[in-house]
Amino acid sequence: MDKLASTNASVGNSSLDRRSFLERSGYQHLDQEDLRVLIPVVLGIVCVLGFTGNVTAMGVLITNARKGKLSLINALILNLMLADGLVLAFAVPFKAAAYSRASWTLGLFVCKTCDWFLHSCMTAKSFTVAIMAKACHRYVSNPTKQVTIRFKTIVVVLLFTWLLACVVPIPQWLFATLQREAGGMICVQSVPSDAHDFMSVYVKAYPLLAYCMPLSFALLYFWKAYGRCQRRSSKTQNLRTQIRSRKLTLMLFSLTVAMAIMWLPQWVSWVWMRHAWETESIFPPVIFSLSAQLLMFSISLINPLIVLALSEEFREGYIDLWRRLTLRKQPAKHKQGPHTPTAPKSPTPRPERSAHLPPHRPEQPEEQKLEKDTDQNGGKKQSPSNKDGIVLQDVEQFWYERESGSHSLENDPVPWEHQDHKQEKQ
């Protein structure tokens, strides 16, 4: 009897421990020291690599938008990368800190908002993928027609997506609270007795609304879009457009499939937990729940890699951005050669205007002009010149007036030479 009682007690304690694991919203402390160190390290690696990739992808998209390449599909991809970046920046670090500690020390605000924020970002990604599938199908159906969408329309679509995504997981925020145990404070999902009926319906409706319906809708429209891309066209221009549309559809379809597969274990664990809590049945293993969460967070790391591997435009944008960040532009030094012009050239007139202009004569150097004037005056005495051989006009005029005697006395630059002549005449 004692052995049976001890066995029943151990079974009851183990089920109670598993239930406390489920009710702590993933913030439970791990009893094994290896897992307490390994899980935060893995989450840290995923966080750093995924955040770097998503920020780089957003930089490429923003650069393309500034160049005038803004479209609804690019805006939706940017929204997807933004959601991944928010998950890695604000949700994963708190998860890693909670796994590494024996009790909850992050406060009530983080306890109530972290799970709600995580579910909001994941739901926003799901809705974004569904809208992206519809936009891709619309583009593939008529790729030659330019579908122009205003910037205000894109902003309204994104705001509506985030608003709906933040409203759907509100019960994750309402029922989160702190409870005290022997080891310290823990963050749990405490559902009041009068809200049990609501939660029983919510547990069944929430996965359908946040996961099943949007991703099924997206997969269906991507399949239709890919089927249209397979049809060949006789025109070369249409064939090139179809090839580009096929690559775009394949990239977006790969993002959707990766998200659906890697997010599925987390939903299985989430539904299993709530169902076991209501029926008091067997709870999912701890390793399965941890693996499901790691796969869910790895989606944010895989998405930039898929975009980089399947999109030539993004690869070119990545290379261009990498060059801007790593290479410094040095101004090119132009050496003046024998044929390099040193003065700006005047613009050449148009042919219809230059017909009425006098013929252009090349300008003669100053030395040739002076030599020509000297030859025309014939018998003119050579005047002093500067080092370059150019005769100064002032000096030439001075010597010419001095020798001819035609200069006035008032402007005589050397009056002392003529002072003796004045006295003799007087």
SULMOPE-V9881 format. One record per residue. N is the residue number from 1. RES is the residue in one small letter. PSI is psi in whole degrees, -180 to 180 (* if undefined). D_FIRST is the distance of its C-alpha to the first C-alpha in whole Angstrom. Layout:
N,RES,PSI,D_FIRST + N,RES,PSI,D_FIRST
This chain:
1,m,-41,0 + 2,d,-41,4 + 3,k,-40,5 + 4,l,-41,5 + 5,a,-41,6 + 6,s,-36,8 + 7,t,-44,10 + 8,n,-39,10 + 9,a,-41,12 + 10,s,-40,14 + 11,v,-42,15 + 12,g,-39,16 + 13,n,-39,18 + 14,s,-42,20 + 15,s,-34,21 + 16,l,-39,22 + 17,d,-40,24 + 18,r,-38,25 + 19,r,-40,26 + 20,s,-33,28 + 21,f,-40,30 + 22,l,-38,31 + 23,e,-8,32 + 24,r,11,34 + 25,s,29,37 + 26,g,4,37 + 27,y,14,37 + 28,q,156,34 + 29,h,148,34 + 30,l,135,32 + 31,d,-33,30 + 32,q,131,31 + 33,e,-34,35 + 34,d,-46,36 + 35,l,-33,36 + 36,r,-25,37 + 37,v,-40,40 + 38,l,-46,41 + 39,i,-47,41 + 40,p,-34,43 + 41,v,-45,46 + 42,v,-42,46 + 43,l,-36,46 + 44,g,-41,49 + 45,i,-45,51 + 46,v,-39,50 + 47,c,-47,52 + 48,v,-50,55 + 49,l,-44,56 + 50,g,-40,55 + 51,f,-40,57 + 52,t,-45,60 + 53,g,-42,60 + 54,n,-38,60 + 55,v,-39,63 + 56,t,-42,65 + 57,a,-41,65 + 58,m,-36,66 + 59,g,-40,69 + 60,v,-43,70 + 61,l,-40,70 + 62,i,-38,71 + 63,t,-42,74 + 64,n,-36,75 + 65,a,-37,75 + 66,r,-27,77 + 67,k,2,79 + 68,g,16,79 + 69,k,31,77 + 70,l,129,75 + 71,s,170,73 + 72,l,-40,70 + 73,i,-43,68 + 74,n,-37,69 + 75,a,-37,68 + 76,l,-38,64 + 77,i,-40,64 + 78,l,-40,64 + 79,n,-37,62 + 80,l,-44,59 + 81,m,-34,60 + 82,l,-43,60 + 83,a,-41,56 + 84,d,-43,55 + 85,g,-38,57 + 86,l,-38,55 + 87,v,-45,52 + 88,l,-27,52 + 89,a,-32,54 + 90,f,-20,52 + 91,a,-46,48 + 92,v,-43,47 + 93,p,-38,48 + 94,f,-35,46 + 95,k,-45,43 + 96,a,-40,43 + 97,a,-37,43 + 98,a,-38,40 + 99,y,-28,38 + 100,s,-5,39 + 101,r,157,38 + 102,a,-17,35 + 103,s,169,36 + 104,w,121,39 + 105,t,13,42 + 106,l,-1,45 + 107,g,167,45 + 108,l,-37,44 + 109,f,-45,47 + 110,v,-36,46 + 111,c,-39,43 + 112,k,-28,45 + 113,t,-23,47 + 114,c,-49,46 + 115,d,-40,44 + 116,w,-42,47 + 117,f,-41,49 + 118,l,-47,48 + 119,h,-34,47 + 120,s,-44,51 + 121,c,-41,52 + 122,m,-38,50 + 123,t,-38,52 + 124,a,-39,55 + 125,k,-41,55 + 126,s,-45,54 + 127,f,-37,57 + 128,t,-41,59 + 129,v,-38,59 + 130,a,-45,59 + 131,i,-37,62 + 132,m,-39,63 + 133,a,-42,63 + 134,k,-42,65 + 135,a,-38,68 + 136,c,-41,68 + 137,h,-38,68 + 138,r,-38,71 + 139,y,-42,73 + 140,v,-32,72 + 141,s,-35,74 + 142,n,77,77 + 143,p,-23,77 + 144,t,-21,81 + 145,k,126,81 + 146,q,116,80 + 147,v,106,78 + 148,t,125,78 + 149,i,132,76 + 150,r,156,77 + 151,f,-35,75 + 152,k,-38,74 + 153,t,-42,72 + 154,i,-43,70 + 155,v,-41,69 + 156,v,-42,68 + 157,v,-44,66 + 158,l,-40,64 + 159,l,-41,64 + 160,f,-38,62 + 161,t,-46,60 + 162,w,-36,58 + 163,l,-46,58 + 164,l,-38,56 + 165,a,-30,54 + 166,c,-24,53 + 167,v,-37,53 + 168,v,-47,50 + 169,p,28,47 + 170,i,-37,48 + 171,p,-26,44 + 172,q,-27,43 + 173,w,-36,45 + 174,l,-42,45 + 175,f,5,41 + 176,a,133,40 + 177,t,170,40 + 178,l,139,38 + 179,q,149,35 + 180,r,134,34 + 181,e,-175,30 + 182,a,-35,29 + 183,g,-8,31 + 184,g,-162,34 + 185,m,145,36 + 186,i,153,35 + 187,c,121,37 + 188,v,165,35 + 189,q,102,36 + 190,s,111,36 + 191,v,123,37 + 192,p,161,37 + 193,s,-34,36 + 194,d,-6,40 + 195,a,10,40 + 196,h,-40,37 + 197,d,-41,39 + 198,f,-43,42 + 199,m,-32,40 + 200,s,-36,38 + 201,v,-39,42 + 202,y,-38,43 + 203,v,-31,40 + 204,k,-33,42 + 205,a,-33,45 + 206,y,-47,45 + 207,p,-36,45 + 208,l,-41,47 + 209,l,-36,50 + 210,a,-22,50 + 211,y,-57,49 + 212,c,-52,49 + 213,m,-49,53 + 214,p,-44,55 + 215,l,-34,54 + 216,s,-42,54 + 217,f,-43,58 + 218,a,-45,58 + 219,l,-38,58 + 220,l,-47,60 + 221,y,-34,63 + 222,f,-36,63 + 223,w,-43,63 + 224,k,-42,66 + 225,a,-40,67 + 226,y,-34,67 + 227,g,-37,68 + 228,r,-33,71 + 229,c,-22,72 + 230,q,-19,72 + 231,r,129,75 + 232,r,152,78 + 233,s,150,81 + 234,s,-28,85 + 235,k,143,86 + 236,t,-41,85 + 237,q,-44,84 + 238,n,-32,82 + 239,l,-42,80 + 240,r,-41,80 + 241,t,-38,78 + 242,q,-37,76 + 243,i,-43,75 + 244,r,-40,74 + 245,s,-37,72 + 246,r,-41,70 + 247,k,-41,69 + 248,l,-44,68 + 249,t,-40,66 + 250,l,-40,64 + 251,m,-48,64 + 252,l,-37,62 + 253,f,-38,60 + 254,s,-40,59 + 255,l,-42,58 + 256,t,-43,56 + 257,v,-43,54 + 258,a,-41,53 + 259,m,-42,52 + 260,a,-41,50 + 261,i,-45,48 + 262,m,-19,47 + 263,w,-17,46 + 264,l,-45,44 + 265,p,-35,41 + 266,q,-37,41 + 267,w,-35,41 + 268,v,-44,38 + 269,s,-41,36 + 270,w,-47,37 + 271,v,-41,37 + 272,w,-43,33 + 273,m,-50,32 + 274,r,-38,34 + 275,h,-42,32 + 276,a,-32,29 + 277,w,-36,29 + 278,e,-42,30 + 279,t,-4,28 + 280,e,48,25 + 281,s,-165,25 + 282,i,137,25 + 283,f,158,27 + 284,p,151,30 + 285,p,154,29 + 286,v,-41,31 + 287,i,-39,33 + 288,f,-43,34 + 289,s,-41,35 + 290,l,-42,37 + 291,s,-38,39 + 292,a,-41,40 + 293,q,-39,41 + 294,l,-40,43 + 295,l,-39,45 + 296,m,-41,46 + 297,f,-26,47 + 298,s,-15,49 + 299,i,-40,51 + 300,s,-22,53 + 301,l,-33,54 + 302,i,-34,55 + 303,n,-48,57 + 304,p,-32,60 + 305,l,-38,60 + 306,i,-44,60 + 307,v,-41,63 + 308,l,-35,65 + 309,a,-31,64 + 310,l,0,66 + 311,s,117,68 + 312,e,-36,72 + 313,e,-41,73 + 314,f,-35,70 + 315,r,-43,70 + 316,e,-39,74 + 317,g,-38,73 + 318,y,-45,70 + 319,i,-43,73 + 320,d,-44,75 + 321,l,-38,73 + 322,w,-39,72 + 323,r,-39,75 + 324,r,-34,76 + 325,l,-30,73 + 326,t,-32,74 + 327,l,138,78 + 328,r,132,80 + 329,k,123,84 + 330,q,132,87 + 331,p,132,90 + 332,a,134,92 + 333,k,117,95 + 334,h,120,98 + 335,k,135,101 + 336,q,114,105 + 337,g,-173,107 + 338,p,-22,110 + 339,h,9,109 + 340,t,122,107 + 341,p,140,109 + 342,t,-12,109 + 343,a,148,109 + 344,p,142,108 + 345,k,144,110 + 346,s,146,111 + 347,p,142,110 + 348,t,128,112 + 349,p,157,114 + 350,r,156,113 + 351,p,-38,116 + 352,e,-25,117 + 353,r,-33,118 + 354,s,-7,119 + 355,a,-30,122 + 356,h,0,124 + 357,l,151,123 + 358,p,154,126 + 359,p,141,125 + 360,h,128,123 + 361,r,132,125 + 362,p,140,123 + 363,e,137,123 + 364,q,148,126 + 365,p,159,125 + 366,e,-35,127 + 367,e,-42,129 + 368,q,-36,130 + 369,k,-45,131 + 370,l,-40,133 + 371,e,-37,135 + 372,k,-44,136 + 373,d,-39,137 + 374,t,-41,139 + 375,d,-36,141 + 376,q,-36,142 + 377,n,-12,143 + 378,g,132,145 + 379,g,9,147 + 380,k,137,144 + 381,k,143,144 + 382,q,130,140 + 383,s,161,138 + 384,p,152,136 + 385,s,166,132 + 386,n,-171,129 + 387,k,-31,127 + 388,d,-3,126 + 389,g,10,129 + 390,i,127,129 + 391,v,128,132 + 392,l,136,131 + 393,q,-39,133 + 394,d,-42,134 + 395,v,-40,135 + 396,e,-41,137 + 397,q,-38,139 + 398,f,-49,140 + 399,w,-32,142 + 400,y,-44,144 + 401,e,-33,145 + 402,r,-41,146 + 403,e,-35,148 + 404,s,-17,149 + 405,g,19,150 + 406,s,4,149 + 407,h,151,146 + 408,s,155,147 + 409,l,-28,148 + 410,e,-35,145 + 411,n,22,142 + 412,d,120,144 + 413,p,-17,141 + 414,v,75,143 + 415,p,-22,146 + 416,w,-24,147 + 417,e,-30,149 + 418,h,3,151 + 419,q,-38,152 + 420,d,-39,155 + 421,h,-34,156 + 422,k,-41,156 + 423,q,-39,158 + 424,e,-39,161 + 425,k,-33,161 + 426,q,*,162
